Amino acid sequence: MSAVVPAASDAPAPAGPVAGPVAAGEGSAAQWSARYAAALMNTFGAPRRVLVRGDGVYVWDADGRRYLDLLGGIAVNALGHAHPTLTAAISAQLGTLGHVSNFFATPTQIALAERLLGLAEAPAGSRVFFTNSGTEANEAVVKMARRTGRPRILALEGSFHGRTMGALALTHKPAYREPFEPLPGGVEFLPFGDLAVLEDAMADDVAALVLEVVQGEAGVRPLPAGYLARARELADAHGVLLVLDEVQTGIGRTGAWFAFQHPDLGGGVRPDVITLAKGLGGGFPIGAVLALSSEAATLLGPGQHGTTFGGNPVAAAAGLATLGVLERDDVLAHVRELGARLSTVLAAAGPLVVQVRGSGLLLAVELIGPVAGEVADLALAAGFIVNPVTPSALRLAPPLVLTWDQVEPFVAFLASLDPTALGLPAPTDQPKEAS
């Protein structure tokens, strides 16, 4: 039997005005889409919807349709949409002091740096550099690696570290890289999870080994057990910077403040450098580089790197508010509990699902065939936002405040889908797993 997909227009409309105060004026989704096509560069393709309002884990489009946001701006909206504590902190700071330049310091900037170092259990001599995004944080890492005087940087196949030229040099996907070559040189890509190749590649001329504890863009792939611990040993033996890109996994996404602290992911193996962004500001743009030793912290000196907006007081206030709510409301424990339950239930959610990967609220639902795009379209029509991260996998990275009652309708939707209606053969009985 084919799945019955309810129309998104059947979902409840928000109380009051759909869009709230939109300075550019009102309009239908079709009107806004036409204006988008005429005014913005076509770097993202046609927008799936024009969203005008958010509240908690829900967003509404310009035609009044409601959607459960299971992507969270790609792991950004840690507290959901329009969280009162976050919006109040941003408003209060902007009404006090909005921007100063980095010739000056502000209390929020200093306090956020101290807070992050504390959460990372950083040793004495550690320092923070603030950016506006994850790609800028990884760009800084490339410059730090250059400052060691060593020519080689190692990254993994399947990696994604950003789209600026230095960060793109660390990103493996050819479709992202090839249009912009030649890129900054010296980067070598190693097969994902292959310790023997890593052992052969590590040497005294390697400046940095850059890893994601969980590769998000490759389909939510955690590093194999033991890989990170061995990488730490090899880095120590050769004097190599071990850099962990926690842009997507950091700030509670896996149920720990950082994925390297998660017992099943990093096991507490401490890196030399961490890069952060996404969830740190709860939706406000901010990124950070955490150098967890005096040696790493002093690789970039005065005049060797900089940023106009990085660490501005409003972004720092957003970061402090986000961390404060996550701690106050014990959200990390909630992420662990809900993530485990969701993984188990999704793995058994009907014949279309083969496996669930990931940790906490960063999950991939592996399907029995390359129909993730079609399933994501059906989900959107039914009022659910998910991401077809690979041809056969859906990525879920919802707000960390999501509840079971809110996500249960999506589980039922997924379980209702008939593989044969999607052009797939009827599945045979096979064991399923959450990993």
Secondary structure, DSSP 8 states (H G I E B T S, - for coil): -------GGGS---SS-SS-S-TT----HHHHHHHHHHHS-SSS-S-S--EEEEEBTEEEETTS-EEEESSHHHHT-TT-BS-HHHHHHHHHHHTT-----TTS--HHHHHHHHHHHHHTT--TT-EEEEESSHHHHHHHHHHHHHHTT--EEEEETT----SSHHHHHT---HHHHGGG-S--S-EEEE-TT-HHHHHHH--TTEEEEEE-SEETTTTSEE--TTHHHHHHHHHHHHT-EEEEE-TTTTTTTTSSSSGGGSTTTTTT---SEEEE-GGGGTTS--EEEEE-SHHHHTSS-TTS---SSTT-HHHHHHHHHHHHHHHHTTHHHHHHHHHHHHHHHHHTSSTTEEEEEEETTEEEEEESSS-HHHHHHHHHHHTEE-EEEETTEEEE---TT--HHHHHHHHHHHHH--GGGGT---------EE-
